[in-house]
C-alpha cells in the first residue's frame, strides 16, 4: 500500500513540475486534496512537493493545529494539521501514517500541511472560478471556489493557512 501511495505522490510531484513550467493563459492549476469527506484546493504554484508522513517533532506551547517540525533535506519546516485547524473530527480508524504532507512556499514562509490524501492536479478555466459564498472557514478566508461538474471545491489562501488567529484577526 505504501509503495502504491509513494508512486502516486511521485506522479503528482512530476505533474506539479510539468504544470509550473507549462502555464497556460486562461487556465489555473490547483492541487486538490482531501480532509475527511471534503476536497480542498491550493494554487499549484505554491506547492513545492508532496511527502509521506515522516518524523514530526512537537513544539511545546505552539497552537493546537501546529503539529510540529520536520527536517526536509536540512530545512526545518512547520507542519500544520488542517483537520485540527478546521475542527474536523478524525475518524478513529484513520491511520495518521497514511496522511501526506503538502510542502508549500510563500514569499515569507515555507511550511507543510497535513492532509488525508492528494486527489489530483486539475486545470481550471477562469469561468469555473467564483467568489466564495461564505466569509470564512475556522478563521481562514476562502480564496474562492471552483465549480466542477459534480461538486464545488474550496480554494484555500496559502498565505493564511499558517497564520495564527491573532494574525488573521489583526485587521478586523
C-alpha positions as CSV (number, residue, x, y, z in Angstrom):
1,X,0.0,0.0,0.0
2,X,2.8,2.4,0.9
3,X,4.6,1.7,-2.3
4,X,1.5,2.4,-4.3
5,X,1.0,5.7,-2.4
6,X,4.6,6.7,-3.0
7,X,4.2,6.1,-6.7
8,X,1.1,8.3,-6.7
9,X,3.0,11.0,-4.8
10,X,5.9,10.8,-7.2
11,X,3.5,11.1,-10.2
12,X,1.8,14.2,-8.6
13,X,5.2,15.8,-7.9
14,X,6.1,15.3,-11.5
15,X,2.8,16.8,-12.7
16,X,3.4,19.8,-10.5
17,X,6.8,20.4,-12.1
18,X,5.4,20.0,-15.6
19,X,2.5,22.4,-14.9
20,X,4.7,25.0,-13.4
21,X,6.9,25.0,-16.5
22,X,3.9,25.0,-18.9
23,X,1.5,27.5,-17.5
24,X,-1.4,28.4,-19.9
25,X,-3.0,31.8,-20.1
26,X,-6.7,31.3,-19.3
27,X,-6.1,28.2,-17.1
28,X,-5.2,28.0,-13.4
29,X,-3.9,24.9,-11.9
30,X,-4.8,23.6,-8.4
31,X,-3.7,20.7,-6.3
32,X,-6.9,19.0,-4.9
33,X,-6.6,17.1,-1.7
34,X,-8.9,15.5,0.8
35,X,-9.5,16.0,4.5
36,X,-12.3,13.8,5.8
37,X,-15.0,13.7,3.2
38,X,-14.3,17.2,1.8
39,X,-12.0,18.2,-1.0
40,X,-10.0,21.4,-0.9
41,X,-7.5,23.0,-3.3
42,X,-4.3,25.0,-3.3
43,X,-2.8,27.0,-6.1
44,X,-0.2,24.7,-7.6
45,X,2.3,27.4,-7.9
46,X,2.6,27.4,-4.1
47,X,3.1,23.7,-3.9
48,X,6.7,22.5,-3.8
49,X,6.3,18.8,-3.2
50,X,4.2,16.1,-1.6
51,X,5.8,13.9,1.1
52,X,4.7,10.8,3.1
53,X,4.4,11.5,6.8
54,X,7.9,11.5,8.4
55,X,9.1,12.1,11.9
56,X,7.3,15.2,13.2
57,X,8.8,16.8,16.3
58,X,6.2,18.5,18.5
59,X,6.8,22.1,19.6
60,X,5.7,22.8,23.2
61,X,3.4,25.9,23.5
62,X,2.6,26.1,19.8
63,X,-1.0,26.4,18.6
64,X,-3.0,23.2,18.7
65,X,-3.1,23.0,14.9
66,X,0.7,23.2,14.6
67,X,1.7,19.6,14.5
68,X,5.4,20.2,14.9
69,X,8.6,20.5,12.9
70,X,10.2,18.3,10.2
71,X,13.7,18.2,8.8
72,X,13.4,18.3,5.0
73,X,16.8,17.9,3.5
74,X,18.3,20.2,6.1
75,X,15.5,22.7,6.1
76,X,13.3,22.9,9.2
77,X,9.6,23.3,8.3
78,X,6.4,23.7,10.4
79,X,3.7,21.2,9.7
80,X,0.1,22.3,10.2
81,X,-2.7,19.8,10.7
82,X,-5.6,21.2,8.6
83,X,-8.0,18.8,10.1
84,X,-7.4,20.4,13.6
85,X,-7.3,23.9,12.0
86,X,-10.8,23.3,10.5
87,X,-12.1,21.5,13.6
88,X,-12.8,18.3,11.5
89,X,-13.0,15.2,13.7
90,X,-10.6,12.4,12.9
91,X,-12.1,9.0,12.0
92,X,-10.9,6.6,14.8
93,X,-10.0,4.1,12.0
94,X,-7.9,6.6,10.1
95,X,-4.1,5.9,10.4
96,X,-2.1,9.1,10.7
97,X,0.8,7.4,8.9
98,X,-1.3,7.2,5.7
99,X,-1.6,11.0,5.5
100,X,0.6,13.2,3.3
101,X,2.4,16.4,3.9
102,X,2.0,19.1,1.2
103,X,5.0,21.4,1.2
104,X,4.0,25.0,0.4
105,X,6.1,28.0,-0.2
106,X,5.0,31.7,0.1
107,X,7.1,34.9,-0.2
108,X,7.5,34.8,3.6
109,X,7.3,31.2,4.6
110,X,7.9,27.6,3.7
111,X,5.8,25.0,5.6
112,X,3.9,21.8,5.3
113,X,0.2,21.0,5.7
114,X,-1.1,17.6,6.6
115,X,-3.9,16.2,4.5
116,X,-5.6,12.7,4.3
117,X,-4.7,12.3,0.6
118,X,-3.9,14.1,-2.6
119,X,-6.5,13.6,-5.3
120,X,-5.0,15.3,-8.4
121,X,-3.7,18.4,-10.0
122,X,-6.5,19.9,-12.1
123,X,-6.6,22.6,-14.8
124,X,-9.4,25.1,-14.2
125,X,-10.8,27.6,-16.7
126,X,-11.3,31.1,-15.2
127,X,-15.1,30.8,-15.8
128,X,-15.1,27.8,-13.3
129,X,-13.8,30.0,-10.5
130,X,-16.2,32.2,-8.4
131,X,-16.1,34.2,-5.2
132,X,-16.6,32.2,-2.0
133,X,-20.3,32.3,-0.8
134,X,-19.2,32.2,2.9
135,X,-16.9,34.5,4.8
136,X,-14.5,32.1,6.5
137,X,-13.7,28.6,7.4
138,X,-12.4,28.4,11.0
139,X,-10.9,31.8,10.8
140,X,-9.5,31.4,7.3
141,X,-10.8,33.3,4.4
142,X,-11.6,31.1,1.4
143,X,-9.9,32.5,-1.6
144,X,-12.6,31.3,-4.0
145,X,-14.4,28.2,-5.1
146,X,-14.0,26.0,-8.2
147,X,-17.2,24.8,-9.8
148,X,-16.7,21.4,-11.3
149,X,-19.4,19.2,-13.0
150,X,-20.4,17.3,-9.9
151,X,-19.0,19.3,-7.0
152,X,-17.6,22.5,-5.6
153,X,-14.1,22.7,-4.3
154,X,-13.0,25.4,-1.8
155,X,-9.6,27.0,-2.6
156,X,-7.6,27.9,0.5
157,X,-5.4,31.0,0.7
158,X,-1.9,29.7,1.1
159,X,-0.7,32.8,2.9
160,X,-3.4,32.5,5.6
161,X,-3.1,28.7,6.3
162,X,0.0,29.1,8.5
163,X,-1.1,32.4,10.2
164,X,-2.2,32.4,13.9
165,X,-5.7,33.6,14.9
166,X,-4.1,36.9,16.1
167,X,-2.5,37.5,12.7
168,X,-5.7,36.6,10.9
169,X,-7.8,38.9,13.0
170,X,-5.4,41.9,13.4
171,X,-7.0,43.9,10.5
172,X,-10.6,43.2,11.6
